[in-house]
Amino acid sequence: MDEPVTITAGLTDAQVAAYLARIGAERPGRADAAELARLQEAHLDAVPFENLSIHLGEPVVLEPDALLEKIVGRRRGGFCYELNGAFAALLSALGYRVELLAARVFNGAEPGPPFDHLALRVEVDGAARLVDVGFGRFARRPLLLDERGPQQDPAGGFTVTPVGDTGDLDVVLDGEPQYRLESRPHPLADFVPTCWWQTTSPDSHFTRATTCSRPTPEGGRTTLTSTRAAGGTRLLRTAPDGTRTEELLDADAALAAYRTHFGIVLDHLPTAP
């Protein structure tokens, strides 16, 4: 039987303090479920989901120090491998038992390839919880992995359903399957090949358009996205009821929008194909 691949606490006290300051959270008094939920929501509100490095010519390096330098030092965001990889290091340093799980993202009725997504399993207060700060619109609070009934979250109604006797779990939001979660944990290095594909392949949706997105305090979402075909950067504002407004920005307005909405300071716009 494989030994659990548990993330070990590798951050210094200074790094933990800087990370907590980045997400606007106080250090938990204890590593319990309530504090875990508070940390997850703080991370989602502060750190955007974005793929700008791909379109700025920056390498995406899946190593804890590089992730910390980007998210905390440069106050940037990232996508699933980066955001959940960094958050795992923080949680571990705070005393949580954390494992990295691979998932296959659904595209319609079928799940995608292995290692398509990285999510976290956190053992706390005697239960396994799914924690994910790197999937865009998803649960704001941890989900119980062993609960088979509906789980209500501010983002909607979730269910976690076993897939036969494989040990895999389908995570469903409001009746729509989101991803198929594998049960065997992995080290961060196992995600490097698929991360490389996601950042380089013309078949990856991450290489086809830029995106930068995070939730609003009211329960909506703000997103900046661009493709060359769109002729500029679009600012999308999604209200809590799902209605959306769209505005096409010129270069100066787009750079200002990155600063205003995401705290990201760029000297030039990312270039989408």
N, C-alpha and C positions, 0 to 999 in steps of 0.2 A: 504494500500500500504506500502511495506517495506521501511524503511528509508535507504538512501544510507550508505554503510559501507565504509567510507572514512578514509584512513590512516592519523593519526594525527602526527604532528611534535614532535617526542620524542627525537631527537638527540641534544646533546649539541653543542655549536659552536666548541669546540675542537674536538668532534667526526666528525662533518662535515668536518673540515679542514683535519683531518687524512684520511677520506674516499676520499676526493678530491685528496689528495696527492697520495693515493694508485692507483688511476686511471689516475694520471697525468693530472688533469684538474684544471683550475682556477675556483674560485667561480663565478657563473654567476652574471652579473650586474642586470639582471631581469629574471623572470621566464617566458620566452617566448618559442615559438616553435623552433627557431633557436638554442637556448642554450640547449633545450631538446635533439635535434638531436646530438649536439656536445657531451653531456654527455653520451648518449647511445653508440656512437661510441667509446668514450674513455673507457667505461666500458668493452665493448666487446673485445677491443684490449688488455686490461690490466689483466682482471680476467678470468681465464680459466673455461670452463665447465668441471667439473670432479666429479667422484663418489668415490674418494679414501677413504673417511672416512668409507664407508661400508666394505672395504677390509683391513682397518687398525685397525678395532675394535673400532672406534671412534663413539660416539653417534651423530646423526643428530638432533639438537635441533632447532625447529622453534620458536625461540624467538629473538626479535631484538638485545638484548645485545649479545647473543650467536652467532648470524650471523655476527655481527660486529667484534667480537673478532676473529672469524675464518677468514673472508675475509680480514679485515683490519689489525688486530693485528698479525695474523699468516701468512698473505699474501698467503692464499689459495684461491681456487675457491669453486665450489659447483654445484649442479644441480638446476633445475628450482625453487623449493620452496625456496631454500636458496638464489640464486642469485637475483631473482625478489623480494623476500621478503625483502632483504637488500636494494636493489636499490629503492624500494618503500619508505623506511624510509628516505633515502637520499633525494629523490625528494620532499617528503613532507616537510622536514626541509628546503629545498630551496624555498618553496613557491608554489609548484605545487599541484593541486588537483588530488589525486591518489586513485584508487580503484583496489582491487585484483579480478581478474576474473578466474573462473575455465574453463578448456578446456579439450576436449577429443581428444587424438592424433589418427590420422588415421593410421590404419594398413591395407594397401590396400584400398579397397573401403568403409570400415566401420570404424566409429570412435570407439575409445576404451571406457573404463569406465569413469564415472564422476570423476573429480578432478585428472585426469591423468596428468594434467599440470597446472601450474600457470602462468598467464600473467597479464599485467597491462593495465588499461585504464587511460589515463591522459587527463584531460580537460585543454586545453590551447589555448589561442587566439581564443576563441569561437568555438572550434571544439574538438571532442573526438578522441584521437589517441591511437593506439595499440603500446605499448612499451614492448619489450621482449629481455632480455639479458641472458635468460636461456634455449635456445632451440637448442644450437649448431649452425649449419648453418641455418640462418634465416635472416630477414631484418636487415640491419645495421642502418637504420633510422626509426623513427616512421611512422606507416601507418595510414591513415585517415580511421576511422571506418565507416563513412557515405558515403564514396566514392565508387561508384559501377563500375566505369571503371578501366582500368589497372593502376597500380601504379608502376612506374619503380624505382628500388632500385639497389645499387651496387651488391647486392646478386642475382638479377634477377627480373622477372616481377611478381607482386603480384596482386591478386584480392580478395576482401572481399564481400561475397555473402550471402544474407539472406537465412535462411533455413525455407521455408514456412512462417507461421505466429507465429513461436515459439519464436522469438526474438533472436535465436541463429545465429551465423555467421560462415560460412566456410571460412577459410583463405587458399588461394591456391598460390603455388609458381611454376611458369613455367608450369602450367597445372596440377600439382600434389597437391592434398589436403594435408595440413599439420595438421591442427587441427580445431575442431568445438568449437567455443568460446561461452560460455554462457553469457547472459547479466546481470544476477543478481550478484552484488558484494558480497564478503565474507570477514570475518576476517581471519587472518592468521591461527588461531586455527582450522578452518574448514578443512584445508589441512593436519592436523596432522595424521589422520587415514590412508589416502592413502600414505602419505610419509612413515609411518611405514611399510606399505605393500611393497612399492617399495624398502625399504632398508633391508627387512627380507625375503620376499617370494622367494622360489626357482623358481617361475614362473616369477619373475620380471627380465627384461633384465639387470637391474642395478646390480643384485647379480651374474650374470653369467660371467661378464667380467669387468675388470677395464677400465676406459677411462679418458683421460685428453687431452683437445683440445682447441685451440684458433686460430683465423685467423692470417695470416701473413700480413706484410705491403704491400706486392705485390698483395694481393687479394686471396691468396691460404689458406691453412690450415695445421697446424702441430698437429699430434695426437700421443699419446702414449697409447697403449692398450695391455692387456694381458689376456689370459686364461691359465689354467693349460695345456690344450690340445695343445696349441700353443708352449709350451716348452720354454717360455720366453716372454719378452716384445718386442713388435713390434713398431718401429718408422715409422709412415706413413707421407709422405709429399705429399700434394695434391696441384698441380699447379692451377693457375687461370683458365686454360682451362679444368680442370677436370682430367688431367693425374696424375697418382699416382706412387710414388716409395715406397718401403717397405724394412726395414732393421730389422733383428732380433738381439736384444741386449742381452749381458750377464748382470749379476746383477750390476756390477760396472758401465758399460756403461749406463744402464737404470737409475741408481741414478743420474749420471752426466747429462743425458738428461732432467730429471725433473728439475734440477737446471738451466741448460742452456736455455731451451725453455720456462719454465713456472715460474722460480724463486721459485720453491718449493723444500725445503731442507728436505729430509727424511733420517732417520738412517737405515731404512730397507724398502724393497719393499712391496707394498700391495700384499696380497695373494688372487688370484682369484681362484674360484673353477674349 
